[in-house]
């Protein structure tokens, strides 16, 4: 070999290595649970994600997207945390509502604001505010909504018609709600036992939301039960509780068509073999759904709780720009977000999708005209949703609160004094 070729060989080898590396596709990883977060059957997450991958790879020919299959939602948090500890977390990942603060507080997620500012295709005003808020922390956006689920009020139309009661309007209030529940809760066959009920499953959490308030401060340092809006919400929830006091209501009571109102998640309407259709077949009653009743405080309204599944990007990804493009494909394109209504059981957080004629048609097909009113008012209900506070010990604090408040509701004691005691106990829980 000539001296020239010997001298040139290292450069030729380097060029070959560079060309080979350039020809290898970039591999992105996406993490997601394989089943429904909302605990309903029939979601086709693989169909949804595979469609998103196909769309993304077609637009990025030298990029491949891979995922680990078979991760159940109950195992997903542990799996994702384990991947972070190993330094092997996905580039893009689904974030469960209860996990968001943990990942944002530990700087595990990449801030999305720099990407959005440079990307004219993404307009944050195109998202419903509460859904967008679910992925924000301390004024910065760390995740975008994949799908979300509002709470709505289920109505037994057949029972109301039998009692000659019209379906309430979407701007109904606590006063109207309570009056109807009181009227409907009675003994219908004269045997001395109450066998028909106005409401089932409406509790203090729904009442707080209706009054436009929450139990805890945003930073998770204080319980707010001593404020007027929170106290009036608790008083109303106790009134509702006392209507059914001494009666062991259950899902069965509701399924038998003996309850007029019940708060339910939108996902329960849209699951495979939809829940209301199982009721309709077994109990022969028609149903509809409307907005939740409004509270009485100045900040109250026909508000619903909103739970949101989000998508975020790992802080340590080596392919931040491509990861953003993948996230954007799933969360921000009308094509993929319309598939939320065909493959998943939630609601798209995009105005342009949820308010589209195509989605209206899909929802009408779902309801078979039975719940046409509720389905047609979904966009308005989404406008009035509220994101719940998030802090590191939120779920632990809520479990303690539920136990204490439920005990107080049923106790034959001064309720105001009990609320004061609960306030003190929860403040200790939050700061200990």
Buried (B, 14 or more C-beta within 10 A) or exposed (E): EEEEEEEEEEEEEEEEEEEEEEEEEEEBBBBBBBBBBBEBEEBBBBEBBBBBBEBBBEEBEEBBBEBBEEBEBEEBBEBBBEBBEEEEBBBBBBBBBEBBBBBBBEEBBBBBBEBBEEBEEBEBEBBBBBBBBBBBBEEEBBBBBBBBBBBBBBBBBBBBEBBEBEBBEBEBBBEBBBEBBBEBBEEEEEEEEBBBBBBBBBBBBBBBBBBBBBBBEEEBEBBBBBBEBBBBBBBBBBBBBEBBEEBEBEEEBBBBBBBBBBBBBBBBBBBEEBBBBEBBEEBEBBBBBBBBBBBBBEEBBBBBBBBBBBBBBBBEBEBBEBBBBBBBBBBBBBEBBBBBBEBBBBBBBBBBBBBBEEBBEBBBEBBEEBBBBBBEBBBEBBBBBBBBBBBEBBEEBBEBBBEBBEEBBEEEEEBEEBBBBBBEBBBEBBEE
